[in-house]
Amino acid sequence: MARTPGTPHFLIRVQGQAEDYPPLIDVSSFLWDFNQAYEISRVATDQRYAPFVSSEGPRDPRGMIEDEDRLQVVALNENSPLVLLAIVAATPAAVGAI
């Protein structure tokens, strides 16, 4: 889903610690974990996803999150240190996830 120009959004900036040459598995794991943390938080705090939350906590969010609720990459600088810029629509439900 492409962001519509002029639509309010939250910009998230994440920067890793400097390391000469991080292993690729560390970079890919970081991106996966960051996205999973956001999506689980989104499912746990957004009332639209309440049916997916049980007493054990939210289930794996893959396939549950609507495209408009997903993080979108604005920039990814893979040089060391890694810098990720991501956006998500600025809605009240997004506040609890970020």
Residue pairs with C-beta under 8 A, 6 or more apart in sequence:
1 67
1 68
1 70
1 72
2 72
3 9
3 72
3 87
3 89
7 89
7 90
8 89
8 90
9 87
9 88
9 89
9 90
10 87
10 88
10 89
10 90
10 94
10 98
11 74
11 85
11 86
11 87
12 71
12 84
12 85
12 86
12 87
12 88
12 98
13 83
13 84
13 85
14 34
14 83
14 84
14 86
15 81
15 82
15 83
15 84
16 22
16 30
16 80
16 81
16 82
16 83
17 81
18 80
18 81
19 80
19 81
20 80
21 80
22 80
22 82
27 78
27 82
30 82
31 84
34 84
35 71
36 61
38 71
38 88
38 97
38 98
39 61
39 62
39 64
39 65
39 70
39 97
40 58
40 61
41 96
41 97
41 98
42 49
42 61
42 65
42 69
42 93
42 94
42 96
42 97
43 49
43 52
43 53
43 58
43 59
43 61
43 64
43 65
44 53
44 57
44 58
44 96
44 97
45 93
45 96
45 97
46 69
46 93
46 94
46 96
46 97
47 93
48 66
48 93
49 58
49 61
49 64
49 65
52 58
52 59
52 61
52 64
53 59
68 89
69 88
69 89
69 93
69 94
70 88
71 86
71 87
71 88
72 86
72 87
72 88
73 84
73 85
73 86
74 85
74 86
74 87
75 83
75 84
75 85
76 82
76 83
76 84
76 85
77 83
77 84
88 94
88 97
88 98
